[in-house]
Amino acid sequence: MMSKEHLHMVRVKELPCCLCGAHEPSEAHHILDGRIPGRKAHDFCTIPLCVDCHRGRLGVHGDKTMLKIMKQNELNLLGETIKKLYGEL
């Protein structure tokens, strides 16, 4: 049986990339905003990113150009991800 955290991450990976909209399977990125240095964010604090927006040179683990171009930050993208997955609560 899958944990709730694992099930949530599976659902996140089924969403399109929250930065560029790519429809290929996404990677679940643990947001960096607000986390304790040296520790990974909780599994519920993940957003869907394509490989390029996640690990590419312009992505969130690169120079973060895509975040700047889209005028976004990880906390806003987390909110949008939660809304897509669970709707208005």
PDB file of N, CA, C and O in Angstrom:
ATOM      1  N   MET A   1       0.846  -1.182   0.000  1.00  0.00           N
ATOM      2  CA  MET A   1       0.000   0.000   0.000  1.00  0.00           C
ATOM      3  C   MET A   1       0.895   1.250   0.000  1.00  0.00           C
ATOM      4  O   MET A   1       1.864   1.344   0.754  1.00  0.00           O
ATOM      5  N   MET A   2       0.540   2.199  -0.864  1.00  0.00           N
ATOM      6  CA  MET A   2       1.318   3.432  -0.982  1.00  0.00           C
ATOM      7  C   MET A   2       0.993   4.387   0.158  1.00  0.00           C
ATOM      8  O   MET A   2      -0.152   4.492   0.596  1.00  0.00           O
ATOM      9  N   SER A   3       2.019   5.073   0.623  1.00  0.00           N
ATOM     10  CA  SER A   3       1.780   6.110   1.623  1.00  0.00           C
ATOM     11  C   SER A   3       1.078   7.289   0.953  1.00  0.00           C
ATOM     12  O   SER A   3       1.108   7.425  -0.271  1.00  0.00           O
ATOM     13  N   LYS A   4       0.457   8.128   1.750  1.00  0.00           N
ATOM     14  CA  LYS A   4      -0.211   9.308   1.211  1.00  0.00           C
ATOM     15  C   LYS A   4       0.788  10.227   0.518  1.00  0.00           C
ATOM     16  O   LYS A   4       0.470  10.838  -0.502  1.00  0.00           O
ATOM     17  N   GLU A   5       1.987  10.324   1.068  1.00  0.00           N
ATOM     18  CA  GLU A   5       3.022  11.164   0.466  1.00  0.00           C
ATOM     19  C   GLU A   5       3.415  10.645  -0.905  1.00  0.00           C
ATOM     20  O   GLU A   5       3.535  11.416  -1.857  1.00  0.00           O
ATOM     21  N   HIS A   6       3.619   9.318  -1.008  1.00  0.00           N
ATOM     22  CA  HIS A   6       4.005   8.719  -2.284  1.00  0.00           C
ATOM     23  C   HIS A   6       2.883   8.891  -3.315  1.00  0.00           C
ATOM     24  O   HIS A   6       3.150   9.227  -4.469  1.00  0.00           O
ATOM     25  N   LEU A   7       1.657   8.668  -2.913  1.00  0.00           N
ATOM     26  CA  LEU A   7       0.514   8.834  -3.811  1.00  0.00           C
ATOM     27  C   LEU A   7       0.421  10.280  -4.300  1.00  0.00           C
ATOM     28  O   LEU A   7       0.134  10.517  -5.473  1.00  0.00           O
ATOM     29  N   HIS A   8       0.658  11.237  -3.422  1.00  0.00           N
ATOM     30  CA  HIS A   8       0.632  12.649  -3.807  1.00  0.00           C
ATOM     31  C   HIS A   8       1.705  12.917  -4.868  1.00  0.00           C
ATOM     32  O   HIS A   8       1.428  13.582  -5.866  1.00  0.00           O
ATOM     33  N   MET A   9       2.919  12.411  -4.664  1.00  0.00           N
ATOM     34  CA  MET A   9       3.992  12.645  -5.625  1.00  0.00           C
ATOM     35  C   MET A   9       3.697  11.987  -6.973  1.00  0.00           C
ATOM     36  O   MET A   9       4.052  12.541  -8.013  1.00  0.00           O
ATOM     37  N   VAL A  10       3.065  10.835  -6.976  1.00  0.00           N
ATOM     38  CA  VAL A  10       2.659  10.183  -8.229  1.00  0.00           C
ATOM     39  C   VAL A  10       1.686  11.099  -8.977  1.00  0.00           C
ATOM     40  O   VAL A  10       1.795  11.270 -10.191  1.00  0.00           O
ATOM     41  N   ARG A  11       0.747  11.677  -8.254  1.00  0.00           N
ATOM     42  CA  ARG A  11      -0.231  12.584  -8.879  1.00  0.00           C
ATOM     43  C   ARG A  11       0.443  13.851  -9.401  1.00  0.00           C
ATOM     44  O   ARG A  11       0.084  14.339 -10.473  1.00  0.00           O
ATOM     45  N   VAL A  12       1.403  14.385  -8.669  1.00  0.00           N
ATOM     46  CA  VAL A  12       2.131  15.576  -9.116  1.00  0.00           C
ATOM     47  C   VAL A  12       2.834  15.282 -10.442  1.00  0.00           C
ATOM     48  O   VAL A  12       2.803  16.111 -11.351  1.00  0.00           O
ATOM     49  N   LYS A  13       3.462  14.120 -10.562  1.00  0.00           N
ATOM     50  CA  LYS A  13       4.201  13.755 -11.767  1.00  0.00           C
ATOM     51  C   LYS A  13       3.297  13.580 -12.978  1.00  0.00           C
ATOM     52  O   LYS A  13       3.776  13.612 -14.112  1.00  0.00           O
ATOM     53  N   GLU A  14       1.998  13.395 -12.757  1.00  0.00           N
ATOM     54  CA  GLU A  14       1.047  13.249 -13.861  1.00  0.00           C
ATOM     55  C   GLU A  14       0.614  14.601 -14.435  1.00  0.00           C
ATOM     56  O   GLU A  14       0.006  14.651 -15.504  1.00  0.00           O
ATOM     57  N   LEU A  15       0.924  15.699 -13.733  1.00  0.00           N
ATOM     58  CA  LEU A  15       0.561  17.035 -14.205  1.00  0.00           C
ATOM     59  C   LEU A  15       1.578  17.535 -15.226  1.00  0.00           C
ATOM     60  O   LEU A  15       2.727  17.092 -15.217  1.00  0.00           O
ATOM     61  N   PRO A  16       1.168  18.460 -16.115  1.00  0.00           N
ATOM     62  CA  PRO A  16       2.152  19.081 -17.004  1.00  0.00           C
ATOM     63  C   PRO A  16       3.093  19.982 -16.208  1.00  0.00           C
ATOM     64  O   PRO A  16       2.791  20.361 -15.076  1.00  0.00           O
ATOM     65  N   CYS A  17       4.211  20.313 -16.793  1.00  0.00           N
ATOM     66  CA  CYS A  17       5.180  21.198 -16.154  1.00  0.00           C
ATOM     67  C   CYS A  17       4.511  22.516 -15.795  1.00  0.00           C
ATOM     68  O   CYS A  17       3.844  23.126 -16.631  1.00  0.00           O
ATOM     69  N   CYS A  18       4.686  22.949 -14.571  1.00  0.00           N
ATOM     70  CA  CYS A  18       4.020  24.170 -14.110  1.00  0.00           C
ATOM     71  C   CYS A  18       4.716  25.441 -14.585  1.00  0.00           C
ATOM     72  O   CYS A  18       4.204  26.538 -14.364  1.00  0.00           O
ATOM     73  N   LEU A  19       5.877  25.314 -15.236  1.00  0.00           N
ATOM     74  CA  LEU A  19       6.553  26.492 -15.781  1.00  0.00           C
ATOM     75  C   LEU A  19       6.336  26.630 -17.288  1.00  0.00           C
ATOM     76  O   LEU A  19       5.932  27.694 -17.757  1.00  0.00           O
ATOM     77  N   CYS A  20       6.599  25.571 -18.046  1.00  0.00           N
ATOM     78  CA  CYS A  20       6.502  25.693 -19.511  1.00  0.00           C
ATOM     79  C   CYS A  20       5.290  24.992 -20.098  1.00  0.00           C
ATOM     80  O   CYS A  20       4.968  25.196 -21.268  1.00  0.00           O
ATOM     81  N   GLY A  21       4.602  24.159 -19.297  1.00  0.00           N
ATOM     82  CA  GLY A  21       3.405  23.468 -19.772  1.00  0.00           C
ATOM     83  C   GLY A  21       3.667  22.184 -20.533  1.00  0.00           C
ATOM     84  O   GLY A  21       2.729  21.597 -21.072  1.00  0.00           O
ATOM     85  N   ALA A  22       4.913  21.726 -20.597  1.00  0.00           N
ATOM     86  CA  ALA A  22       5.226  20.483 -21.315  1.00  0.00           C
ATOM     87  C   ALA A  22       4.380  19.337 -20.766  1.00  0.00           C
ATOM     88  O   ALA A  22       4.219  19.196 -19.553  1.00  0.00           O
ATOM     89  N   HIS A  23       3.841  18.521 -21.671  1.00  0.00           N
ATOM     90  CA  HIS A  23       2.924  17.447 -21.280  1.00  0.00           C
ATOM     91  C   HIS A  23       3.591  16.101 -21.062  1.00  0.00           C
ATOM     92  O   HIS A  23       2.928  15.121 -20.721  1.00  0.00           O
ATOM     93  N   GLU A  24       4.891  16.053 -21.256  1.00  0.00           N
ATOM     94  CA  GLU A  24       5.577  14.794 -20.993  1.00  0.00           C
ATOM     95  C   GLU A  24       5.509  14.499 -19.497  1.00  0.00           C
ATOM     96  O   GLU A  24       5.208  15.402 -18.716  1.00  0.00           O
ATOM     97  N   PRO A  25       5.775  13.278 -19.079  1.00  0.00           N
ATOM     98  CA  PRO A  25       5.758  13.037 -17.626  1.00  0.00           C
ATOM     99  C   PRO A  25       6.685  14.014 -16.902  1.00  0.00           C
ATOM    100  O   PRO A  25       7.825  14.233 -17.311  1.00  0.00           O
ATOM    101  N   SER A  26       6.182  14.579 -15.845  1.00  0.00           N
ATOM    102  CA  SER A  26       6.947  15.562 -15.070  1.00  0.00           C
ATOM    103  C   SER A  26       7.739  14.878 -13.962  1.00  0.00           C
ATOM    104  O   SER A  26       7.482  13.731 -13.597  1.00  0.00           O
ATOM    105  N   GLU A  27       8.701  15.614 -13.446  1.00  0.00           N
ATOM    106  CA  GLU A  27       9.424  15.203 -12.248  1.00  0.00           C
ATOM    107  C   GLU A  27       8.844  15.990 -11.082  1.00  0.00           C
ATOM    108  O   GLU A  27       8.437  17.139 -11.253  1.00  0.00           O
ATOM    109  N   ALA A  28       8.803  15.391  -9.910  1.00  0.00           N
ATOM    110  CA  ALA A  28       8.314  16.083  -8.715  1.00  0.00           C
ATOM    111  C   ALA A  28       9.494  16.815  -8.075  1.00  0.00           C
ATOM    112  O   ALA A  28      10.417  16.185  -7.559  1.00  0.00           O
ATOM    113  N   HIS A  29       9.457  18.144  -8.115  1.00  0.00           N
ATOM    114  CA  HIS A  29      10.521  18.971  -7.537  1.00  0.00           C
ATOM    115  C   HIS A  29      10.133  19.380  -6.127  1.00  0.00           C
ATOM    116  O   HIS A  29       9.075  19.976  -5.923  1.00  0.00           O
ATOM    117  N   HIS A  30      10.975  19.069  -5.155  1.00  0.00           N
ATOM    118  CA  HIS A  30      10.775  19.523  -3.781  1.00  0.00           C
ATOM    119  C   HIS A  30      11.172  20.992  -3.724  1.00  0.00           C
ATOM    120  O   HIS A  30      12.326  21.332  -3.986  1.00  0.00           O
ATOM    121  N   ILE A  31      10.233  21.863  -3.386  1.00  0.00           N
ATOM    122  CA  ILE A  31      10.521  23.294  -3.442  1.00  0.00           C
ATOM    123  C   ILE A  31      11.656  23.657  -2.491  1.00  0.00           C
ATOM    124  O   ILE A  31      11.845  23.033  -1.447  1.00  0.00           O
ATOM    125  N   LEU A  32      12.397  24.676  -2.882  1.00  0.00           N
ATOM    126  CA  LEU A  32      13.540  25.133  -2.089  1.00  0.00           C
ATOM    127  C   LEU A  32      13.157  26.314  -1.205  1.00  0.00           C
ATOM    128  O   LEU A  32      13.765  26.521  -0.155  1.00  0.00           O
ATOM    129  N   ASP A  33      12.148  27.099  -1.619  1.00  0.00           N
ATOM    130  CA  ASP A  33      11.716  28.266  -0.850  1.00  0.00           C
ATOM    131  C   ASP A  33      11.234  27.847   0.537  1.00  0.00           C
ATOM    132  O   ASP A  33      10.377  26.972   0.663  1.00  0.00           O
ATOM    133  N   GLY A  34      11.778  28.464   1.560  1.00  0.00           N
ATOM    134  CA  GLY A  34      11.296  28.248   2.920  1.00  0.00           C
ATOM    135  C   GLY A  34      11.750  26.970   3.597  1.00  0.00           C
ATOM    136  O   GLY A  34      11.323  26.688   4.717  1.00  0.00           O
ATOM    137  N   ARG A  35      12.594  26.199   2.960  1.00  0.00           N
ATOM    138  CA  ARG A  35      13.018  24.946   3.601  1.00  0.00           C
ATOM    139  C   ARG A  35      14.191  25.205   4.546  1.00  0.00           C
ATOM    140  O   ARG A  35      14.865  26.231   4.460  1.00  0.00           O
ATOM    141  N   ILE A  36      14.411  24.273   5.427  1.00  0.00           N
ATOM    142  CA  ILE A  36      15.548  24.346   6.345  1.00  0.00           C
ATOM    143  C   ILE A  36      16.797  23.977   5.558  1.00  0.00           C
ATOM    144  O   ILE A  36      16.835  22.913   4.941  1.00  0.00           O
ATOM    145  N   PRO A  37      17.821  24.827   5.563  1.00  0.00           N
ATOM    146  CA  PRO A  37      19.042  24.523   4.807  1.00  0.00           C
ATOM    147  C   PRO A  37      19.588  23.134   5.147  1.00  0.00           C
ATOM    148  O   PRO A  37      19.672  22.744   6.312  1.00  0.00           O
ATOM    149  N   GLY A  38      19.952  22.411   4.103  1.00  0.00           N
ATOM    150  CA  GLY A  38      20.496  21.068   4.286  1.00  0.00           C
ATOM    151  C   GLY A  38      19.447  19.982   4.382  1.00  0.00           C
ATOM    152  O   GLY A  38      19.786  18.801   4.457  1.00  0.00           O
ATOM    153  N   ARG A  39      18.169  20.364   4.383  1.00  0.00           N
ATOM    154  CA  ARG A  39      17.093  19.371   4.471  1.00  0.00           C
ATOM    155  C   ARG A  39      16.189  19.486   3.264  1.00  0.00           C
ATOM    156  O   ARG A  39      15.942  20.587   2.770  1.00  0.00           O
ATOM    157  N   LYS A  40      15.696  18.366   2.790  1.00  0.00           N
ATOM    158  CA  LYS A  40      14.759  18.329   1.681  1.00  0.00           C
ATOM    159  C   LYS A  40      13.377  18.718   2.193  1.00  0.00           C
ATOM    160  O   LYS A  40      13.012  18.380   3.319  1.00  0.00           O
ATOM    161  N   ALA A  41      12.614  19.423   1.375  1.00  0.00           N
ATOM    162  CA  ALA A  41      11.242  19.779   1.742  1.00  0.00           C
ATOM    163  C   ALA A  41      10.387  18.515   1.848  1.00  0.00           C
ATOM    164  O   ALA A  41      10.734  17.476   1.286  1.00  0.00           O
ATOM    165  N   HIS A  42       9.291  18.609   2.558  1.00  0.00           N
ATOM    166  CA  HIS A  42       8.346  17.507   2.714  1.00  0.00           C
ATOM    167  C   HIS A  42       7.845  17.058   1.346  1.00  0.00           C
ATOM    168  O   HIS A  42       7.786  17.867   0.420  1.00  0.00           O
ATOM    169  N   ASP A  43       7.485  15.789   1.202  1.00  0.00           N
ATOM    170  CA  ASP A  43       7.007  15.271  -0.080  1.00  0.00           C
ATOM    171  C   ASP A  43       5.713  15.939  -0.550  1.00  0.00           C
ATOM    172  O   ASP A  43       5.423  15.919  -1.746  1.00  0.00           O
ATOM    173  N   PHE A  44       4.938  16.522   0.346  1.00  0.00           N
ATOM    174  CA  PHE A  44       3.743  17.254  -0.081  1.00  0.00           C
ATOM    175  C   PHE A  44       4.100  18.616  -0.672  1.00  0.00           C
ATOM    176  O   PHE A  44       3.257  19.252  -1.305  1.00  0.00           O
ATOM    177  N   CYS A  45       5.327  19.067  -0.475  1.00  0.00           N
ATOM    178  CA  CYS A  45       5.781  20.370  -0.991  1.00  0.00           C
ATOM    179  C   CYS A  45       6.520  20.180  -2.309  1.00  0.00           C
ATOM    180  O   CYS A  45       7.674  20.586  -2.448  1.00  0.00           O
ATOM    181  N   THR A  46       5.840  19.556  -3.284  1.00  0.00           N
ATOM    182  CA  THR A  46       6.439  19.281  -4.582  1.00  0.00           C
ATOM    183  C   THR A  46       5.608  19.906  -5.693  1.00  0.00           C
ATOM    184  O   THR A  46       4.388  20.033  -5.588  1.00  0.00           O
ATOM    185  N   ILE A  47       6.303  20.294  -6.764  1.00  0.00           N
ATOM    186  CA  ILE A  47       5.652  20.863  -7.943  1.00  0.00           C
ATOM    187  C   ILE A  47       6.096  20.071  -9.171  1.00  0.00           C
ATOM    188  O   ILE A  47       7.193  19.511  -9.184  1.00  0.00           O
ATOM    189  N   PRO A  48       5.238  20.019 -10.216  1.00  0.00           N
ATOM    190  CA  PRO A  48       5.607  19.282 -11.419  1.00  0.00           C
ATOM    191  C   PRO A  48       6.479  20.118 -12.351  1.00  0.00           C
ATOM    192  O   PRO A  48       6.099  21.226 -12.732  1.00  0.00           O
ATOM    193  N   LEU A  49       7.632  19.597 -12.713  1.00  0.00           N
ATOM    194  CA  LEU A  49       8.532  20.268 -13.646  1.00  0.00           C
ATOM    195  C   LEU A  49       9.034  19.265 -14.675  1.00  0.00           C
ATOM    196  O   LEU A  49       9.309  18.112 -14.341  1.00  0.00           O
ATOM    197  N   CYS A  50       9.155  19.707 -15.943  1.00  0.00           N
ATOM    198  CA  CYS A  50       9.782  18.868 -16.956  1.00  0.00           C
ATOM    199  C   CYS A  50      11.282  18.798 -16.648  1.00  0.00           C
ATOM    200  O   CYS A  50      11.781  19.537 -15.801  1.00  0.00           O
ATOM    201  N   VAL A  51      11.978  17.923 -17.328  1.00  0.00           N
ATOM    202  CA  VAL A  51      13.415  17.743 -17.080  1.00  0.00           C
ATOM    203  C   VAL A  51      14.163  19.059 -17.266  1.00  0.00           C
ATOM    204  O   VAL A  51      15.013  19.405 -16.445  1.00  0.00           O
ATOM    205  N   ASP A  52      13.856  19.803 -18.341  1.00  0.00           N
ATOM    206  CA  ASP A  52      14.574  21.053 -18.603  1.00  0.00           C
ATOM    207  C   ASP A  52      14.316  22.104 -17.527  1.00  0.00           C
ATOM    208  O   ASP A  52      15.256  22.741 -17.052  1.00  0.00           O
ATOM    209  N   CYS A  53      13.057  22.295 -17.137  1.00  0.00           N
ATOM    210  CA  CYS A  53      12.728  23.307 -16.122  1.00  0.00           C
ATOM    211  C   CYS A  53      13.186  22.879 -14.732  1.00  0.00           C
ATOM    212  O   CYS A  53      13.336  23.716 -13.842  1.00  0.00           O
ATOM    213  N   HIS A  54      13.409  21.584 -14.543  1.00  0.00           N
ATOM    214  CA  HIS A  54      13.860  21.082 -13.251  1.00  0.00           C
ATOM    215  C   HIS A  54      15.383  21.097 -13.156  1.00  0.00           C
ATOM    216  O   HIS A  54      15.955  21.764 -12.293  1.00  0.00           O
ATOM    217  N   ARG A  55      16.034  20.353 -14.055  1.00  0.00           N
ATOM    218  CA  ARG A  55      17.475  20.150 -13.934  1.00  0.00           C
ATOM    219  C   ARG A  55      18.300  20.800 -15.036  1.00  0.00           C
ATOM    220  O   ARG A  55      19.526  20.691 -15.047  1.00  0.00           O
ATOM    221  N   GLY A  56      17.626  21.476 -15.964  1.00  0.00           N
ATOM    222  CA  GLY A  56      18.342  22.119 -17.063  1.00  0.00           C
ATOM    223  C   GLY A  56      19.065  23.389 -16.627  1.00  0.00           C
ATOM    224  O   GLY A  56      18.881  23.875 -15.510  1.00  0.00           O
ATOM    225  N   ARG A  57      19.884  23.913 -17.523  1.00  0.00           N
ATOM    226  CA  ARG A  57      20.690  25.107 -17.235  1.00  0.00           C
ATOM    227  C   ARG A  57      19.831  26.294 -16.812  1.00  0.00           C
ATOM    228  O   ARG A  57      20.250  27.083 -15.964  1.00  0.00           O
ATOM    229  N   LEU A  58      18.631  26.436 -17.390  1.00  0.00           N
ATOM    230  CA  LEU A  58      17.750  27.561 -17.073  1.00  0.00           C
ATOM    231  C   LEU A  58      16.715  27.215 -15.999  1.00  0.00           C
ATOM    232  O   LEU A  58      15.906  28.059 -15.615  1.00  0.00           O
ATOM    233  N   GLY A  59      16.748  25.988 -15.526  1.00  0.00           N
ATOM    234  CA  GLY A  59      15.741  25.498 -14.591  1.00  0.00           C
ATOM    235  C   GLY A  59      15.996  25.887 -13.145  1.00  0.00           C
ATOM    236  O   GLY A  59      16.902  26.663 -12.841  1.00  0.00           O
ATOM    237  N   VAL A  60      15.176  25.328 -12.259  1.00  0.00           N
ATOM    238  CA  VAL A  60      15.235  25.704 -10.846  1.00  0.00           C
ATOM    239  C   VAL A  60      16.514  25.233 -10.152  1.00  0.00           C
ATOM    240  O   VAL A  60      16.913  25.815  -9.144  1.00  0.00           O
ATOM    241  N   HIS A  61      17.162  24.188 -10.675  1.00  0.00           N
ATOM    242  CA  HIS A  61      18.457  23.770 -10.126  1.00  0.00           C
ATOM    243  C   HIS A  61      19.611  24.346 -10.941  1.00  0.00           C
ATOM    244  O   HIS A  61      20.777  24.053 -10.679  1.00  0.00           O
ATOM    245  N   GLY A  62      19.270  25.170 -11.935  1.00  0.00           N
ATOM    246  CA  GLY A  62      20.276  25.883 -12.724  1.00  0.00           C
ATOM    247  C   GLY A  62      20.295  27.339 -12.286  1.00  0.00           C
ATOM    248  O   GLY A  62      20.401  27.636 -11.096  1.00  0.00           O
ATOM    249  N   ASP A  63      20.192  28.245 -13.253  1.00  0.00           N
ATOM    250  CA  ASP A  63      20.252  29.675 -12.904  1.00  0.00           C
ATOM    251  C   ASP A  63      18.874  30.308 -12.665  1.00  0.00           C
ATOM    252  O   ASP A  63      18.775  31.518 -12.459  1.00  0.00           O
ATOM    253  N   LYS A  64      17.815  29.493 -12.694  1.00  0.00           N
ATOM    254  CA  LYS A  64      16.440  29.907 -12.369  1.00  0.00           C
ATOM    255  C   LYS A  64      15.847  30.902 -13.372  1.00  0.00           C
ATOM    256  O   LYS A  64      14.901  31.618 -13.042  1.00  0.00           O
ATOM    257  N   THR A  65      16.388  30.954 -14.581  1.00  0.00           N
ATOM    258  CA  THR A  65      15.878  31.866 -15.598  1.00  0.00           C
ATOM    259  C   THR A  65      14.397  31.629 -15.877  1.00  0.00           C
ATOM    260  O   THR A  65      13.641  32.588 -16.033  1.00  0.00           O
ATOM    261  N   MET A  66      13.972  30.367 -15.944  1.00  0.00           N
ATOM    262  CA  MET A  66      12.558  30.080 -16.254  1.00  0.00           C
ATOM    263  C   MET A  66      11.623  30.677 -15.203  1.00  0.00           C
ATOM    264  O   MET A  66      10.550  31.170 -15.549  1.00  0.00           O
ATOM    265  N   LEU A  67      12.007  30.642 -13.937  1.00  0.00           N
ATOM    266  CA  LEU A  67      11.189  31.267 -12.891  1.00  0.00           C
ATOM    267  C   LEU A  67      11.081  32.772 -13.140  1.00  0.00           C
ATOM    268  O   LEU A  67      10.009  33.355 -12.982  1.00  0.00           O
ATOM    269  N   LYS A  68      12.188  33.392 -13.529  1.00  0.00           N
ATOM    270  CA  LYS A  68      12.195  34.833 -13.781  1.00  0.00           C
ATOM    271  C   LYS A  68      11.375  35.183 -15.009  1.00  0.00           C
ATOM    272  O   LYS A  68      10.607  36.145 -14.988  1.00  0.00           O
ATOM    273  N   ILE A  69      11.528  34.413 -16.084  1.00  0.00           N
ATOM    274  CA  ILE A  69      10.771  34.670 -17.317  1.00  0.00           C
ATOM    275  C   ILE A  69       9.270  34.570 -17.056  1.00  0.00           C
ATOM    276  O   ILE A  69       8.498  35.402 -17.534  1.00  0.00           O
ATOM    277  N   MET A  70       8.860  33.559 -16.304  1.00  0.00           N
ATOM    278  CA  MET A  70       7.440  33.326 -16.033  1.00  0.00           C
ATOM    279  C   MET A  70       6.930  34.166 -14.858  1.00  0.00           C
ATOM    280  O   MET A  70       5.751  34.100 -14.508  1.00  0.00           O
ATOM    281  N   LYS A  71       7.831  34.961 -14.249  1.00  0.00           N
ATOM    282  CA  LYS A  71       7.479  35.812 -13.097  1.00  0.00           C
ATOM    283  C   LYS A  71       6.773  34.993 -12.020  1.00  0.00           C
ATOM    284  O   LYS A  71       5.681  35.328 -11.562  1.00  0.00           O
ATOM    285  N   GLN A  72       7.437  33.915 -11.638  1.00  0.00           N
ATOM    286  CA  GLN A  72       6.889  32.989 -10.656  1.00  0.00           C
ATOM    287  C   GLN A  72       7.912  32.727  -9.563  1.00  0.00           C
ATOM    288  O   GLN A  72       9.096  33.029  -9.707  1.00  0.00           O
ATOM    289  N   ASN A  73       7.426  32.158  -8.470  1.00  0.00           N
ATOM    290  CA  ASN A  73       8.305  31.610  -7.439  1.00  0.00           C
ATOM    291  C   ASN A  73       7.740  30.258  -7.037  1.00  0.00           C
ATOM    292  O   ASN A  73       6.605  29.922  -7.375  1.00  0.00           O
ATOM    293  N   GLU A  74       8.527  29.498  -6.327  1.00  0.00           N
ATOM    294  CA  GLU A  74       8.122  28.122  -6.013  1.00  0.00           C
ATOM    295  C   GLU A  74       6.889  28.052  -5.120  1.00  0.00           C
ATOM    296  O   GLU A  74       6.081  27.136  -5.273  1.00  0.00           O
ATOM    297  N   LEU A  75       6.722  28.981  -4.205  1.00  0.00           N
ATOM    298  CA  LEU A  75       5.545  28.946  -3.325  1.00  0.00           C
ATOM    299  C   LEU A  75       4.257  29.179  -4.106  1.00  0.00           C
ATOM    300  O   LEU A  75       3.250  28.520  -3.847  1.00  0.00           O
ATOM    301  N   ASN A  76       4.278  30.114  -5.063  1.00  0.00           N
ATOM    302  CA  ASN A  76       3.092  30.316  -5.905  1.00  0.00           C
ATOM    303  C   ASN A  76       2.791  29.076  -6.733  1.00  0.00           C
ATOM    304  O   ASN A  76       1.633  28.683  -6.877  1.00  0.00           O
ATOM    305  N   LEU A  77       3.838  28.462  -7.278  1.00  0.00           N
ATOM    306  CA  LEU A  77       3.651  27.251  -8.073  1.00  0.00           C
ATOM    307  C   LEU A  77       3.144  26.095  -7.219  1.00  0.00           C
ATOM    308  O   LEU A  77       2.368  25.269  -7.698  1.00  0.00           O
ATOM    309  N   LEU A  78       3.570  26.028  -5.969  1.00  0.00           N
ATOM    310  CA  LEU A  78       3.046  25.010  -5.054  1.00  0.00           C
ATOM    311  C   LEU A  78       1.555  25.215  -4.844  1.00  0.00           C
ATOM    312  O   LEU A  78       0.786  24.254  -4.873  1.00  0.00           O
ATOM    313  N   GLY A  79       1.140  26.459  -4.632  1.00  0.00           N
ATOM    314  CA  GLY A  79      -0.277  26.756  -4.467  1.00  0.00           C
ATOM    315  C   GLY A  79      -1.084  26.355  -5.690  1.00  0.00           C
ATOM    316  O   GLY A  79      -2.168  25.787  -5.558  1.00  0.00           O
ATOM    317  N   GLU A  80      -0.568  26.644  -6.878  1.00  0.00           N
ATOM    318  CA  GLU A  80      -1.260  26.275  -8.116  1.00  0.00           C
ATOM    319  C   GLU A  80      -1.333  24.759  -8.267  1.00  0.00           C
ATOM    320  O   GLU A  80      -2.340  24.226  -8.732  1.00  0.00           O
ATOM    321  N   THR A  81      -0.275  24.070  -7.877  1.00  0.00           N
ATOM    322  CA  THR A  81      -0.254  22.607  -7.961  1.00  0.00           C
ATOM    323  C   THR A  81      -1.312  22.004  -7.039  1.00  0.00           C
ATOM    324  O   THR A  81      -2.054  21.110  -7.445  1.00  0.00           O
ATOM    325  N   ILE A  82      -1.381  22.483  -5.819  1.00  0.00           N
ATOM    326  CA  ILE A  82      -2.373  21.975  -4.863  1.00  0.00           C
ATOM    327  C   ILE A  82      -3.787  22.232  -5.385  1.00  0.00           C
ATOM    328  O   ILE A  82      -4.660  21.369  -5.281  1.00  0.00           O
ATOM    329  N   LYS A  83      -4.004  23.404  -5.936  1.00  0.00           N
ATOM    330  CA  LYS A  83      -5.319  23.740  -6.474  1.00  0.00           C
ATOM    331  C   LYS A  83      -5.697  22.812  -7.635  1.00  0.00           C
ATOM    332  O   LYS A  83      -6.846  22.379  -7.728  1.00  0.00           O
ATOM    333  N   LYS A  84      -4.737  22.503  -8.523  1.00  0.00           N
ATOM    334  CA  LYS A  84      -5.010  21.585  -9.643  1.00  0.00           C
ATOM    335  C   LYS A  84      -5.328  20.177  -9.144  1.00  0.00           C
ATOM    336  O   LYS A  84      -6.192  19.495  -9.696  1.00  0.00           O
ATOM    337  N   LEU A  85      -4.636  19.756  -8.113  1.00  0.00           N
ATOM    338  CA  LEU A  85      -4.826  18.388  -7.611  1.00  0.00           C
ATOM    339  C   LEU A  85      -6.080  18.231  -6.751  1.00  0.00           C
ATOM    340  O   LEU A  85      -6.772  17.216  -6.831  1.00  0.00           O
ATOM    341  N   TYR A  86      -6.364  19.229  -5.938  1.00  0.00           N
ATOM    342  CA  TYR A  86      -7.413  19.059  -4.933  1.00  0.00           C
ATOM    343  C   TYR A  86      -8.553  20.067  -5.056  1.00  0.00           C
ATOM    344  O   TYR A  86      -9.531  19.991  -4.312  1.00  0.00           O
ATOM    345  N   GLY A  87      -8.431  21.015  -5.996  1.00  0.00           N
ATOM    346  CA  GLY A  87      -9.492  21.985  -6.207  1.00  0.00           C
ATOM    347  C   GLY A  87      -9.604  22.975  -5.066  1.00  0.00           C
ATOM    348  O   GLY A  87      -8.774  23.009  -4.157  1.00  0.00           O
ATOM    349  N   GLU A  88     -10.632  23.764  -5.136  1.00  0.00           N
ATOM    350  CA  GLU A  88     -10.900  24.751  -4.057  1.00  0.00           C
ATOM    351  C   GLU A  88     -11.394  23.997  -2.844  1.00  0.00           C
ATOM    352  O   GLU A  88     -12.347  23.223  -2.934  1.00  0.00           O
ATOM    353  N   LEU A  89     -10.768  24.212  -1.737  1.00  0.00           N
ATOM    354  CA  LEU A  89     -11.186  23.518  -0.498  1.00  0.00           C
ATOM    355  C   LEU A  89     -12.102  24.388   0.317  1.00  0.00           C
ATOM    356  O   LEU A  89     -12.554  23.977   1.386  1.00  0.00           O
TER     357      LEU A  89
END
